Amino acid sequence: MCRRARRLRNFVDMTRAGPEFRWLLPSAVADPELPGDRAGPRRTVRDWVVDICAFLAAALIGMLTADALDKTPGYSDTLLLVDQMVGAAACCAVWLRRRRPVALAVALAAVSLVAPVASGAFLVALFSLAVHRPFKPVVLAVGVGAVVSSVVQPVLRPDPTTNWLTNAVAGTVLILLAIGWGMLVRSRRQLVVALRERAARAEAEAALRADNAQRLAREAIAREMHDVLAHRLTLLSVHAGALEFRPDAPPAQVARAAGVIRDSAHEALQDLRQIIGVLRSPGEGADDRPQPTLATLDALVAESREAGMEVALDHRIPDTSGVPAATGRNAYRIAQEALTNARKHAPGAEVTVTVTGRPGEGLTIEVRNPAPPGPVPEVPGSGQGLIGLTERAALAGGRLRHGPGPDGSFTVLAWLPWPA
């Protein structure tokens, strides 16, 4: 069984290898429905070899039958000559077995009733019919007619050396063997076609899964780069804009803004180097890169305060060691992006960050800022930050809502699962 499976696998590999192996394949394999070359495509080398072998087999059986008739006592030479001519014509008709398998089988069934020499061509026609047509109803109907022909033929052309029953049984067995062999060949070809389709479908599915995995990886990388760099670059943009619109600011304030710009640029450069390092060698540095947690939220708030923001932190989880690392990292990124948006769109407003939750109930992060007290400078942005946060929360099994309030405030509220 393993040897046969290996041969079948090699056969499938050849069918998919390319045109250099195409000559080894039967023409029916190219068509899943095995139509028997109805449109008459060009025969391959293998088709020619098979057709020649079928013709020789039909001729050999016909010659053996003619020799047996010649040795039969009382058989006239004229009748033998007619049988031989009919048998030769039947053997030549075998070349039509691919184009007209049904018509050829029916015609040779009628001819073999009166010309035993055509029996070889008739068996080849039955074999071809079983290969190129389904069993029901075509092969079944022609097969029943062939069995009837094998029973009637000894009556029309009796053999004096044997009785009617022996001839009828022998003819029926030969017909069933030819049909059964053809059905076996057809089933094997259909199996090869099914295996080819399954292999092609598996390759397509594998390519689709690979593309989907690459897309998800690109989205994760883009989300991580946005979350990591947006905070730093927003500080750069805000303080650079302040220096641009307030050239007459006190030297201390200018120095403070310059220090924030310098530190933010340095931190952004370090984060960018870490991300590029992960992209270059994802298997080496991905786990060593430090990841933020819920415990580092205080440092984020302190950094925002040093940059000039007014941030009130209400941290109601005294022990953050029980928070899962992934949940803490997502909470940190959500708070980071919300603070970045508040810095861009509500400068000067006091931002309130509230963190609550417990195991089994989940972790809730709320970042709220009132309406900006003054004019809002134009800060460039893509508008993808909140979309990325929503996707991040959904991928973590949580949910996130955001939107303005009736008093002009803006709230980002996220819930993340925290298993008990």
SVG drawing of the C-alpha trace seen along z (x, -y; Angstrom):
<svg xmlns="http://www.w3.org/2000/svg" viewBox="-29 -89 48 120">
<polyline fill="none" stroke="black" stroke-width="0.4" points="0.0,0.0 2.8,-2.4 4.5,-1.5 1.4,-2.3 0.9,-5.5 4.4,-6.5 4.0,-5.7 0.7,-7.7 2.5,-10.7 5.3,-10.6 2.6,-10.5 0.9,-13.6 4.3,-15.3 4.9,-14.7 1.5,-16.0 2.4,-19.3 6.0,-19.5 5.6,-21.2 5.4,-20.6 8.6,-18.5 6.7,-15.6 3.4,-16.2 4.1,-13.5 3.9,-10.9 0.3,-11.7 -2.9,-10.4 -5.0,-13.0 -7.9,-12.3 -5.9,-13.5 -5.9,-17.0 -9.7,-17.0 -11.3,-16.3 -14.5,-15.1 -12.6,-12.6 -14.7,-13.5 -12.8,-11.2 -11.3,-13.9 -14.6,-15.1 -13.1,-18.2 -10.3,-16.1 -7.2,-17.6 -3.8,-16.7 -2.6,-13.3 0.4,-13.2 3.3,-10.7 1.8,-8.6 -1.6,-8.6 0.0,-7.4 1.7,-4.6 -1.5,-3.5 -3.5,-3.7 -0.9,-1.6 -0.9,1.0 -4.8,1.1 -4.7,1.6 -2.1,4.4 -4.1,6.1 -7.3,6.0 -5.4,7.3 -3.8,10.1 -7.1,11.3 -8.6,11.0 -5.8,13.1 -6.0,15.8 -9.8,15.9 -9.3,16.2 -6.7,18.9 -9.1,20.9 -11.9,20.4 -9.5,21.6 -8.9,24.8 -12.6,25.4 -13.9,28.3 -16.4,27.2 -15.6,23.5 -15.6,22.1 -12.7,20.0 -15.1,17.3 -16.7,16.8 -13.3,16.8 -12.1,14.1 -15.2,12.0 -14.6,12.4 -11.0,11.3 -11.9,8.2 -14.6,7.2 -12.1,7.9 -9.4,5.7 -12.0,2.9 -13.0,3.2 -9.3,3.0 -8.9,-0.1 -12.0,-1.6 -10.2,-1.3 -8.5,-4.5 -11.8,-6.3 -12.1,-5.0 -11.2,-8.4 -13.5,-10.5 -16.5,-8.3 -16.3,-5.7 -20.1,-5.1 -20.8,-4.9 -17.8,-2.6 -18.8,-0.2 -22.4,0.0 -21.3,0.6 -18.7,3.2 -21.3,5.0 -23.5,5.4 -20.6,6.4 -19.3,9.0 -22.6,10.8 -21.9,12.0 -18.1,11.6 -16.2,13.3 -12.9,11.9 -14.1,8.4 -14.3,9.5 -10.8,8.2 -11.7,4.7 -15.0,5.0 -13.3,5.7 -10.9,2.7 -13.9,0.5 -15.6,1.6 -12.5,0.8 -12.2,-2.7 -15.9,-3.3 -15.5,-2.5 -12.5,-4.8 -14.0,-7.8 -17.7,-7.6 -19.4,-7.3 -20.8,-3.9 -24.4,-5.2 -26.1,-5.2 -23.8,-4.9 -21.4,-2.1 -24.2,-0.2 -26.5,-0.3 -23.8,0.6 -22.5,3.3 -25.9,5.0 -26.1,4.9 -22.7,6.4 -23.6,9.3 -26.7,9.9 -24.5,9.9 -22.2,12.4 -25.2,14.7 -26.7,14.3 -23.4,14.6 -22.9,18.4 -26.4,18.9 -25.8,17.0 -22.3,18.3 -22.1,21.6 -18.7,23.2 -18.8,26.9 -15.9,27.6 -17.7,26.1 -21.2,25.8 -23.3,22.7 -23.1,22.3 -19.3,22.3 -19.1,19.7 -21.7,17.5 -20.0,17.7 -16.5,17.0 -17.8,14.1 -19.6,12.6 -16.5,13.0 -14.3,11.2 -16.8,8.4 -17.0,7.9 -13.2,8.0 -12.8,5.3 -15.4,3.1 -14.1,3.6 -10.5,2.8 -11.7,-0.4 -13.6,-1.5 -10.5,-0.9 -8.4,-3.0 -11.0,-5.8 -11.2,-5.7 -7.4,-6.0 -7.3,-9.0 -10.1,-10.7 -8.2,-10.1 -5.1,-11.7 -7.1,-14.7 -8.7,-15.0 -5.2,-14.9 -3.9,-17.5 -6.9,-19.8 -6.4,-19.2 -2.7,-20.0 -3.4,-23.1 -6.1,-24.1 -3.8,-23.4 -1.1,-25.6 -3.5,-28.4 -4.7,-28.2 -1.2,-28.1 -0.3,-31.2 -3.5,-32.9 -2.6,-32.0 1.0,-33.3 -0.3,-36.6 -2.8,-37.0 0.0,-36.3 2.2,-38.9 -0.6,-41.4 -1.3,-40.9 2.5,-41.2 2.6,-44.4 -0.4,-45.8 1.1,-44.8 4.4,-46.4 2.7,-49.6 0.6,-49.7 3.6,-49.3 5.6,-51.9 2.7,-54.3 2.3,-53.7 6.0,-54.0 6.9,-56.9 3.8,-59.0 4.2,-60.0 7.8,-61.2 7.2,-62.9 4.1,-64.7 6.3,-66.2 8.7,-67.4 5.9,-68.9 4.2,-70.6 7.3,-72.2 8.8,-73.1 5.5,-74.8 5.6,-76.7 9.0,-78.0 7.9,-79.0 4.8,-80.9 6.5,-82.4 9.9,-83.6 9.8,-86.1 9.4,-83.5 11.6,-83.8 15.0,-82.0 14.1,-79.5 11.0,-78.4 12.9,-78.2 15.6,-76.1 13.0,-73.8 11.3,-73.3 14.7,-72.7 15.5,-70.1 12.2,-68.3 12.8,-68.3 16.3,-66.9 15.1,-64.2 12.1,-63.3 14.3,-63.1 16.8,-60.9 14.1,-58.6 12.4,-58.4 15.7,-57.5 16.2,-54.7 12.7,-53.3 13.2,-53.4 16.5,-51.5 14.8,-48.9 12.0,-48.4 14.4,-48.2 16.5,-45.7 13.4,-43.5 12.5,-43.8 16.0,-42.8 16.3,-39.8 12.8,-39.0 14.0,-35.8 16.8,-37.3 15.9,-40.6 12.1,-40.5 12.0,-39.0 14.9,-41.1 13.4,-44.5 11.9,-46.1 8.2,-46.3 6.1,-48.7 3.7,-47.4 1.1,-48.9 3.8,-49.6 5.5,-52.0 2.3,-54.1 3.6,-56.4 6.7,-57.1 4.6,-57.9 2.5,-60.4 5.7,-61.9 7.2,-62.3 4.0,-64.1 4.1,-66.4 7.8,-67.3 6.7,-68.2 4.3,-70.8 1.0,-68.8 -1.3,-68.8 -2.1,-65.2 -4.0,-63.8 -3.4,-60.0 -6.0,-58.0 -4.3,-54.6 -6.6,-52.3 -4.5,-49.1 -1.9,-49.2 -0.3,-45.9 0.3,-45.7 2.3,-42.4 -0.8,-40.4 -1.7,-42.1 -0.8,-40.0 2.1,-41.4 0.1,-41.7 -2.8,-43.4 -0.5,-45.9 1.3,-46.6 -2.0,-47.3 -3.2,-49.5 0.0,-51.5 -0.3,-52.0 -3.9,-53.1 -3.0,-55.7 0.0,-56.8 -2.0,-57.4 -4.8,-59.1 -2.3,-61.5 -0.7,-62.1 -4.1,-63.1 -4.9,-65.3 -1.6,-67.1 -2.2,-67.7 -5.9,-68.7 -6.4,-70.1 -3.2,-71.9 -3.3,-73.4 -6.2,-71.3 -5.8,-69.1 -6.0,-65.4 -7.4,-62.8 -6.2,-59.2 -8.2,-56.6 -7.1,-53.0 -9.4,-50.5 -10.1,-46.8 -9.5,-43.5 -8.9,-39.9 -12.0,-38.4 -13.7,-41.8 -11.2,-43.2 -9.0,-46.3 -10.6,-49.7 -8.6,-52.7 -10.3,-56.0 -8.5,-59.1 -10.5,-62.3 -9.7,-65.9 -12.0,-68.9 -12.4,-71.4 -9.2,-73.2 -8.9,-76.6 -7.5,-78.4 -6.9,-78.2 -5.6,-74.8 -2.5,-75.0 -2.5,-73.0 -0.7,-69.8 -0.4,-67.3 -1.8,-63.8 -3.1,-60.8 -6.1,-60.1 -5.2,-56.4 -4.3,-56.5 -7.7,-55.8 -8.4,-53.3 -5.3,-51.4 -6.3,-51.5 -9.7,-50.1 -8.1,-47.3 -5.6,-46.6 -8.3,-46.4 -10.4,-44.1 -7.4,-41.8 -6.8,-41.5 -10.5,-40.5 -11.6,-43.8 -13.4,-46.9 -12.7,-50.6 -15.0,-53.6 -14.1,-57.2 -15.9,-60.4 -16.6,-64.0 -18.9,-65.0 -21.6,-67.7 -19.4,-70.1 -16.6,-69.8 -14.6,-67.2 -13.2,-64.1 -13.0,-60.6 -11.3,-57.4 -12.6,-54.5 -11.2,-51.0 -11.8,-47.7 -9.4,-44.8 -9.8,-41.2 -8.0,-40.3 -8.4,-36.6 -9.0,-35.6"/>
</svg>
